[in-house]
Amino acid sequence: MEITADKLQRAKALFDEVLQRPTGERASFRAAACTESDVREQVELLLLNHERAGSFLGKLVNPKFHSPLDLELS
């Protein structure tokens, strides 16, 4: 099913709102706020991808290097 640009924009806004809520309140907020099934599915997909992405940017590839400047100095 293809989602319209308007619904995608609403899904992204709801996704942002869900992330601002405490973890324990997210499911009930999502259920109340996402009344359209295609928007709810898109929000759930965004949340799933967000969870899968995790904090990979926060992990050091090589603990020896702590910043890009460290790479230049070695």
N, CA, C and O atoms as a printed pandas DataFrame, in Angstrom:
     atom_number atom_name residue_name chain_id  residue_number  x_coord  y_coord  z_coord
0              1         N          MET        A               1    0.837   -1.168    0.000
1              2        CA          MET        A               1    0.000    0.000    0.000
2              3         C          MET        A               1    0.892    1.244    0.000
3              4         O          MET        A               1    1.830    1.341    0.791
4              5         N          GLU        A               2    0.602    2.164   -0.865
5              6        CA          GLU        A               2    1.382    3.401   -0.962
6              7         C          GLU        A               2    0.750    4.460   -0.076
7              8         O          GLU        A               2   -0.472    4.611   -0.048
8              9         N          ILE        A               3    1.582    5.184    0.641
9             10        CA          ILE        A               3    1.101    6.213    1.558
10            11         C          ILE        A               3    1.292    7.583    0.908
11            12         O          ILE        A               3    2.302    7.821    0.245
12            13         N          THR        A               4    0.334    8.477    1.094
13            14        CA          THR        A               4    0.423    9.807    0.495
14            15         C          THR        A               4    1.448   10.651    1.239
15            16         O          THR        A               4    1.826   10.339    2.368
16            17         N          ALA        A               5    1.887   11.709    0.598
17            18        CA          ALA        A               5    2.876   12.609    1.210
18            19         C          ALA        A               5    2.312   13.240    2.481
19            20         O          ALA        A               5    3.038   13.417    3.459
20            21         N          ASP        A               6    1.032   13.578    2.473
21            22        CA          ASP        A               6    0.397   14.174    3.645
22            23         C          ASP        A               6    0.391   13.203    4.816
23            24         O          ASP        A               6    0.701   13.586    5.944
24            25         N          LYS        A               7    0.043   11.962    4.556
25            26        CA          LYS        A               7    0.014   10.958    5.618
26            27         C          LYS        A               7    1.424   10.623    6.111
27            28         O          LYS        A               7    1.625   10.373    7.300
28            29         N          LEU        A               8    2.382   10.618    5.213
29            30        CA          LEU        A               8    3.763   10.374    5.613
30            31         C          LEU        A               8    4.259   11.489    6.521
31            32         O          LEU        A               8    4.969   11.237    7.495
32            33         N          GLN        A               9    3.888   12.708    6.205
33            34        CA          GLN        A               9    4.271   13.848    7.039
34            35         C          GLN        A               9    3.632   13.719    8.427
35            36         O          GLN        A               9    4.289   13.982    9.434
36            37         N          ARG        A              10    2.363   13.318    8.487
37            38        CA          ARG        A              10    1.702   13.105    9.778
38            39         C          ARG        A              10    2.376   11.977   10.556
39            40         O          ARG        A              10    2.555   12.072   11.770
40            41         N          ALA        A              11    2.749   10.906    9.846
41            42        CA          ALA        A              11    3.414    9.776   10.494
42            43         C          ALA        A              11    4.748   10.210   11.095
43            44         O          ALA        A              11    5.079    9.818   12.214
44            45         N          LYS        A              12    5.506   11.004   10.372
45            46        CA          LYS        A              12    6.799   11.473   10.885
46            47         C          LYS        A              12    6.612   12.369   12.106
47            48         O          LYS        A              12    7.384   12.289   13.061
48            49         N          ALA        A              13    5.585   13.227   12.075
49            50        CA          ALA        A              13    5.305   14.095   13.220
50            51         C          ALA        A              13    4.887   13.262   14.433
51            52         O          ALA        A              13    5.332   13.527   15.549
52            53         N          LEU        A              14    4.043   12.267   14.220
53            54        CA          LEU        A              14    3.620   11.391   15.310
54            55         C          LEU        A              14    4.796   10.582   15.846
55            56         O          LEU        A              14    4.912   10.376   17.054
56            57         N          PHE        A              15    5.658   10.128   14.962
57            58        CA          PHE        A              15    6.868    9.404   15.360
58            59         C          PHE        A              15    7.696   10.262   16.317
59            60         O          PHE        A              15    8.138    9.783   17.361
60            61         N          ASP        A              16    7.902   11.520   15.962
61            62        CA          ASP        A              16    8.663   12.430   16.822
62            63         C          ASP        A              16    7.976   12.604   18.177
63            64         O          ASP        A              16    8.634   12.638   19.217
64            65         N          GLU        A              17    6.641   12.714   18.152
65            66        CA          GLU        A              17    5.897   12.865   19.406
66            67         C          GLU        A              17    6.012   11.606   20.272
67            68         O          GLU        A              17    6.150   11.699   21.492
68            69         N          VAL        A              18    5.956   10.440   19.644
69            70        CA          VAL        A              18    6.077    9.188   20.379
70            71         C          VAL        A              18    7.432    9.122   21.071
71            72         O          VAL        A              18    7.513    8.737   22.237
72            73         N          LEU        A              19    8.489    9.490   20.370
73            74        CA          LEU        A              19    9.836    9.418   20.943
74            75         C          LEU        A              19   10.020   10.360   22.129
75            76         O          LEU        A              19   10.865   10.116   22.991
76            77         N          GLN        A              20    9.240   11.427   22.176
77            78        CA          GLN        A              20    9.352   12.379   23.280
78            79         C          GLN        A              20    8.656   11.881   24.546
79            80         O          GLN        A              20    8.861   12.439   25.624
80            81         N          ARG        A              21    7.848   10.852   24.425
81            82        CA          ARG        A              21    7.108   10.301   25.572
82            83         C          ARG        A              21    7.955    9.269   26.307
83            84         O          ARG        A              21    8.830    8.637   25.717
84            85         N          PRO        A              22    7.689    9.105   27.592
85            86        CA          PRO        A              22    8.359    8.018   28.319
86            87         C          PRO        A              22    7.999    6.670   27.694
87            88         O          PRO        A              22    6.899    6.496   27.168
88            89         N          THR        A              23    8.908    5.743   27.754
89            90        CA          THR        A              23    8.722    4.439   27.109
90            91         C          THR        A              23    7.403    3.786   27.501
91            92         O          THR        A              23    6.734    3.200   26.650
92            93         N          GLY        A              24    7.020    3.872   28.755
93            94        CA          GLY        A              24    5.801    3.236   29.234
94            95         C          GLY        A              24    4.525    3.846   28.697
95            96         O          GLY        A              24    3.474    3.207   28.753
96            97         N          GLU        A              25    4.579    5.058   28.179
97            98        CA          GLU        A              25    3.394    5.746   27.659
98            99         C          GLU        A              25    3.282    5.688   26.137
99           100         O          GLU        A              25    2.265    6.095   25.574
100          101         N          ARG        A              26    4.298    5.196   25.486
101          102        CA          ARG        A              26    4.345    5.266   24.023
102          103         C          ARG        A              26    3.249    4.465   23.340
103          104         O          ARG        A              26    2.624    4.956   22.399
104          105         N          ALA        A              27    3.004    3.248   23.793
105          106        CA          ALA        A              27    2.012    2.390   23.136
106          107         C          ALA        A              27    0.613    2.981   23.249
107          108         O          ALA        A              27   -0.132    2.992   22.270
108          109         N          SER        A              28    0.248    3.468   24.423
109          110        CA          SER        A              28   -1.095    4.030   24.584
110          111         C          SER        A              28   -1.240    5.333   23.808
111          112         O          SER        A              28   -2.297    5.598   23.236
112          113         N          PHE        A              29   -0.188    6.146   23.783
113          114        CA          PHE        A              29   -0.241    7.382   23.003
114          115         C          PHE        A              29   -0.397    7.060   21.520
115          116         O          PHE        A              29   -1.207    7.667   20.819
116          117         N          ARG        A              30    0.389    6.102   21.060
117          118        CA          ARG        A              30    0.347    5.719   19.642
118          119         C          ARG        A              30   -1.038    5.198   19.275
119          120         O          ARG        A              30   -1.564    5.536   18.215
120          121         N          ALA        A              31   -1.627    4.388   20.128
121          122        CA          ALA        A              31   -2.958    3.833   19.861
122          123         C          ALA        A              31   -4.009    4.936   19.770
123          124         O          ALA        A              31   -4.904    4.877   18.926
124          125         N          ALA        A              32   -3.902    5.938   20.637
125          126        CA          ALA        A              32   -4.875    7.025   20.638
126          127         C          ALA        A              32   -4.645    8.016   19.504
127          128         O          ALA        A              32   -5.599    8.537   18.928
128          129         N          ALA        A              33   -3.385    8.274   19.186
129          130        CA          ALA        A              33   -3.056    9.312   18.202
130          131         C          ALA        A              33   -3.118    8.821   16.758
131          132         O          ALA        A              33   -3.394    9.607   15.852
132          133         N          CYS        A              34   -2.866    7.549   16.536
133          134        CA          CYS        A              34   -2.817    7.003   15.173
134          135         C          CYS        A              34   -4.131    6.313   14.849
135          136         O          CYS        A              34   -4.255    5.097   14.995
136          137         N          THR        A              35   -5.104    7.085   14.412
137          138        CA          THR        A              35   -6.424    6.517   14.134
138          139         C          THR        A              35   -6.513    5.895   12.749
139          140         O          THR        A              35   -7.369    5.043   12.512
140          141         N          GLU        A              36   -5.654    6.301   11.840
141          142        CA          GLU        A              36   -5.663    5.744   10.482
142          143         C          GLU        A              36   -4.653    4.601   10.409
143          144         O          GLU        A              36   -3.497    4.764   10.798
144          145         N          SER        A              37   -5.081    3.467    9.920
145          146        CA          SER        A              37   -4.227    2.270    9.934
146          147         C          SER        A              37   -2.935    2.460    9.137
147          148         O          SER        A              37   -1.880    1.997    9.569
148          149         N          ASP        A              38   -2.996    3.131    7.980
149          150        CA          ASP        A              38   -1.774    3.290    7.189
150          151         C          ASP        A              38   -0.785    4.237    7.862
151          152         O          ASP        A              38    0.426    4.048    7.743
152          153         N          VAL        A              39   -1.281    5.249    8.565
153          154        CA          VAL        A              39   -0.401    6.156    9.307
154          155         C          VAL        A              39    0.193    5.408   10.496
155          156         O          VAL        A              39    1.385    5.535   10.776
156          157         N          ARG        A              40   -0.630    4.628   11.199
157          158        CA          ARG        A              40   -0.151    3.850   12.342
158          159         C          ARG        A              40    0.924    2.857   11.903
159          160         O          ARG        A              40    1.934    2.696   12.587
160          161         N          GLU        A              41    0.710    2.193   10.768
161          162        CA          GLU        A              41    1.702    1.244   10.258
162          163         C          GLU        A              41    3.017    1.943    9.942
163          164         O          GLU        A              41    4.091    1.402   10.204
164          165         N          GLN        A              42    2.935    3.142    9.381
165          166        CA          GLN        A              42    4.151    3.889    9.048
166          167         C          GLN        A              42    4.886    4.312   10.316
167          168         O          GLN        A              42    6.113    4.238   10.375
168          169         N          VAL        A              43    4.137    4.757   11.337
169          170        CA          VAL        A              43    4.749    5.136   12.614
170          171         C          VAL        A              43    5.442    3.921   13.227
171          172         O          VAL        A              43    6.566    4.027   13.717
172          173         N          GLU        A              44    4.775    2.770   13.200
173          174        CA          GLU        A              44    5.364    1.549   13.761
174          175         C          GLU        A              44    6.616    1.136   13.000
175          176         O          GLU        A              44    7.578    0.659   13.601
176          177         N          LEU        A              45    6.611    1.317   11.682
177          178        CA          LEU        A              45    7.794    1.012   10.883
178          179         C          LEU        A              45    8.947    1.959   11.230
179          180         O          LEU        A              45   10.093    1.526   11.353
180          181         N          LEU        A              46    8.643    3.239   11.384
181          182        CA          LEU        A              46    9.669    4.207   11.778
182          183         C          LEU        A              46   10.242    3.862   13.148
183          184         O          LEU        A              46   11.452    3.951   13.360
184          185         N          LEU        A              47    9.371    3.467   14.083
185          186        CA          LEU        A              47    9.838    3.087   15.414
186          187         C          LEU        A              47   10.712    1.839   15.365
187          188         O          LEU        A              47   11.744    1.770   16.032
188          189         N          LEU        A              48   10.300    0.870   14.586
189          190        CA          LEU        A              48   11.081   -0.366   14.462
190          191         C          LEU        A              48   12.469   -0.068   13.897
191          192         O          LEU        A              48   13.474   -0.560   14.409
192          193         N          ASN        A              49   12.514    0.735   12.846
193          194        CA          ASN        A              49   13.807    1.087   12.251
194          195         C          ASN        A              49   14.660    1.898   13.217
195          196         O          ASN        A              49   15.881    1.744   13.254
196          197         N          HIS        A              50   14.024    2.752   13.989
197          198        CA          HIS        A              50   14.737    3.551   14.992
198          199         C          HIS        A              50   15.363    2.637   16.042
199          200         O          HIS        A              50   16.520    2.824   16.421
200          201         N          GLU        A              51   14.602    1.652   16.511
201          202        CA          GLU        A              51   15.109    0.711   17.503
202          203         C          GLU        A              51   16.236   -0.143   16.936
203          204         O          GLU        A              51   17.226   -0.406   17.619
204          205         N          ARG        A              52   16.085   -0.572   15.693
205          206        CA          ARG        A              52   17.127   -1.400   15.064
206          207         C          ARG        A              52   18.414   -0.621   14.867
207          208         O          ARG        A              52   19.506   -1.175   14.992
208          209         N          ALA        A              53   18.289    0.658   14.561
209          210        CA          ALA        A              53   19.479    1.489   14.342
210          211         C          ALA        A              53   20.263    1.647   15.638
211          212         O          ALA        A              53   21.491    1.732   15.626
212          213         N          GLY        A              54   19.543    1.684   16.752
213          214        CA          GLY        A              54   20.201    1.796   18.039
214          215         C          GLY        A              54   21.071    3.028   18.122
215          216         O          GLY        A              54   20.731    4.082   17.586
216          217         N          SER        A              55   22.168    2.892   18.781
217          218        CA          SER        A              55   23.072    4.027   18.959
218          219         C          SER        A              55   24.407    3.745   18.278
219          220         O          SER        A              55   25.469    3.996   18.848
220          221         N          PHE        A              56   24.346    3.225   17.063
221          222        CA          PHE        A              56   25.584    2.863   16.377
222          223         C          PHE        A              56   26.517    4.046   16.185
223          224         O          PHE        A              56   27.730    3.863   16.080
224          225         N          LEU        A              57   25.974    5.255   16.139
225          226        CA          LEU        A              57   26.845    6.416   15.986
226          227         C          LEU        A              57   27.597    6.727   17.274
227          228         O          LEU        A              57   28.618    7.415   17.245
228          229         N          GLY        A              58   27.108    6.233   18.391
229          230        CA          GLY        A              58   27.760    6.479   19.656
230          231         C          GLY        A              58   28.858    5.481   19.982
231          232         O          GLY        A              58   29.588    5.657   20.957
232          233         N          LYS        A              59   28.978    4.442   19.180
233          234        CA          LYS        A              59   29.980    3.414   19.438
234          235         C          LYS        A              59   31.281    3.758   18.723
235          236         O          LYS        A              59   31.277    4.207   17.577
236          237         N          LEU        A              60   32.381    3.541   19.410
237          238        CA          LEU        A              60   33.678    3.768   18.793
238          239         C          LEU        A              60   34.051    2.550   17.958
239          240         O          LEU        A              60   33.982    1.416   18.431
240          241         N          VAL        A              61   34.441    2.791   16.728
241          242        CA          VAL        A              61   34.877    1.697   15.883
242          243         C          VAL        A              61   36.176    1.125   16.421
243          244         O          VAL        A              61   36.345   -0.090   16.521
244          245         N          ASN        A              62   37.075    2.008   16.761
245          246        CA          ASN        A              62   38.351    1.610   17.345
246          247         C          ASN        A              62   38.534    2.459   18.600
247          248         O          ASN        A              62   38.690    3.676   18.499
248          249         N          PRO        A              63   38.517    1.843   19.771
249          250        CA          PRO        A              63   38.608    2.624   21.004
250          251         C          PRO        A              63   39.876    3.466   21.091
251          252         O          PRO        A              63   39.954    4.386   21.906
252          253         N          LYS        A              64   40.855    3.165   20.271
253          254        CA          LYS        A              64   42.104    3.931   20.267
254          255         C          LYS        A              64   41.844    5.373   19.804
255          256         O          LYS        A              64   42.527    6.301   20.238
256          257         N          PHE        A              65   40.864    5.549   18.931
257          258        CA          PHE        A              65   40.547    6.857   18.369
258          259         C          PHE        A              65   39.262    7.387   18.997
259          260         O          PHE        A              65   38.233    6.711   18.986
260          261         N          HIS        A              66   39.325    8.580   19.535
261          262        CA          HIS        A              66   38.163    9.168   20.193
262          263         C          HIS        A              66   37.552   10.308   19.393
263          264         O          HIS        A              66   36.423   10.714   19.668
264          265         N          SER        A              67   38.255   10.816   18.436
265          266        CA          SER        A              67   37.725   11.890   17.599
266          267         C          SER        A              67   38.450   11.858   16.261
267          268         O          SER        A              67   39.502   11.232   16.137
268          269         N          PRO        A              68   37.888   12.536   15.256
269          270        CA          PRO        A              68   38.565   12.580   13.950
270          271         C          PRO        A              68   39.975   13.163   14.039
271          272         O          PRO        A              68   40.837   12.819   13.230
272          273         N          LEU        A              69   40.214   14.036   15.006
273          274        CA          LEU        A              69   41.553   14.617   15.160
274          275         C          LEU        A              69   42.565   13.556   15.549
275          276         O          LEU        A              69   43.728   13.636   15.154
276          277         N          ASP        A              70   42.138   12.559   16.319
277          278        CA          ASP        A              70   43.046   11.477   16.709
278          279         C          ASP        A              70   43.562   10.730   15.486
279          280         O          ASP        A              70   44.704   10.270   15.471
280          281         N          LEU        A              71   42.732   10.608   14.472
281          282        CA          LEU        A              71   43.146    9.919   13.253
282          283         C          LEU        A              71   44.252   10.691   12.544
283          284         O          LEU        A              71   45.170   10.091   11.984
284          285         N          GLU        A              72   44.166   12.030   12.566
285          286        CA          GLU        A              72   45.154   12.848   11.898
286          287         C          GLU        A              72   46.496   12.830   12.633
287          288         O          GLU        A              72   47.546   13.009   12.016
288          289         N          LEU        A              73   46.458   12.616   13.941
289          290        CA          LEU        A              73   47.669   12.668   14.742
290          291         C          LEU        A              73   48.443   11.364   14.735
291          292         O          LEU        A              73   49.590   11.333   15.182
292          293         N          SER        A              74   47.856   10.296   14.245
293          294        CA          SER        A              74   48.550    9.010   14.301
294          295         C          SER        A              74   49.317    8.728   13.029
295          296         O          SER        A              74   49.958    7.683   12.914
